[in-house]
Amino acid sequence: MTLELIKGQKCSLTKDAPGLTRIIVGMGWHNTRPEVEFDGSAFLLTPAQTVSADEDLIYYGNPSTPNQSVTVVLSDQAAYAGLTDNIQIVVELSQIPAAYERIAFALTIYEAEKRQQNFSLLQDAYIRMINAADGTELVRYTLGNAYTVETAIVAGEIYRYRNEWKFSAVGSGYAGGLAALCNSYGIQVNDIPLPAPPAERIIQTQPSRLVLPELRSRPKPAGSVPPVSPAAPASPPALPLNPNTNTIQLKKRGEVISLQKGMGSLGEILINLNWFQKKTPGWFGSKGVDLDLGCLFELKNGLKGTVQALGESFGSLNRPPYISLDGDDRTGSIATGENLRINGHYLSEISRVVIFAFIYEGVTNWAEADAIVTIKQQSGPEIEVRLDEHNNHKGMCAIAMLRNQQDETFSVERLVEYFAGHEELDQRYHWNLRWEAGSK
């Protein structure tokens, strides 16, 4: 029986099947536009989450590793469990060199930017793991239809965990196509690399100068909840609109504006984080600053938690918390940055949200990052919050507070306040969660 996963879930492939040594990774979809060319690829990654050489990218131009441990099926894909995948990649688990910790499987669009195409043109996409010995489907992850601007998706990963191989349903969307993914995994290219002779692999790792640990939220015991939450601000005054950009900037701490109501529901609210990543010369480049977007949420029913890349807590648009994170831009070089989406159709379920960013890896230099958050709504102007007040001694910044206004709209308040970490931010805004450390 196939195990169905949702975004962020993981499962073991080999714990209950210790004899599993060969799998077929199948990816498929329904293409609404035949002229759109979708491609599949695999990245062999070291513990540093980078490749060790360009040849660790397996795709149509470099269809196999030197030892045949990962191979793209270029034609005549076989049918398994009554279904023929658009893309199939054969993985010999026992042959993967020990230097590699995981393999990421991606979908991209050929010349997406040039042709102005994205993954909104793809429907019913999935990734599945198949036992090559008997053709049975082990696990499946359906990506859904939530990708609107992305031109690349990391659909899933397999990775080593102690003596097991496990599968993770990732579903992270990016812009920039395969070239952007290459850059994020340490391949510095202007164009997709052509096949090259195998080279001796030298595993390179770069220790981080700053690591802010993963923080997973859990409710605190009863009795520790503060009696009163911060009061919502009064009705906000009108702020000037920049006629050249159709943008309103919240420039001072405490400035507030409400999202435009429109005739129906708020629809989707997109919160975008973009920053400047300083380029460093070298074969593998430099990881620089890994700036992450996330939020604290509180629902009307009392449920509280976080949506963030740490712990792969990507959330969901159509079930609680009705907030989702698209992906994790490790470089700052991806054109669309990172995106949080709030489903405005469930406005009446959401009480408040704090948008934050934090530096997961790298030096805490907010001035160099030059980050900007843009809140995009369907019926009104964009709202900008620039992180132009800097505190380089603290790695976390609360950017904006969204509050429910009588189930009609959200107010947006500029915060831009810096903290040492999640727990300090939690205490400041009275979320009252417990935190435990980990890693991304």
Buried (B, 14 or more C-beta within 10 A) or exposed (E): EEBEBEBBBBBEBBBEBEEBBBBBBBBBBEBEEEEBBBBBBBBBBBEBBBBBBBBBBBBBBBBBBEEEBBBBBEEEBEEBEEEEBBBBBBBBBEEBEEEBBBBBBBBBBBEBBEEEBBBEBBEEBBBBBBBBEEEBBBBBBBBBEBBBBBBBBBBBBBBBBEEEBBBBBBBBBBBBBBBBBBBBBBBBEEEBBEEEEEEEBEBBEEEBEBBBBBBBBEBBEEEEBEEEBEEBBEEBEEBEBEEEEEBBBBBEEEBBBBBEBBEEBBBBBBBBBBBBBEEEEEEBBBBBBBBBBBBBBBBEEEEBBBBBBBBBBBBBBEEBBBBBBBBBBBBBBBEBBBBBBBBBBBBEBBBBBBBBBBBBBBBBBBEBBBBBBBBBBBBBBBBBBBBEEBBEEBBBBBBBBBBBBEEEBBBBBBBBBBBEBBBBBBEBBEBBBBBEEEEB
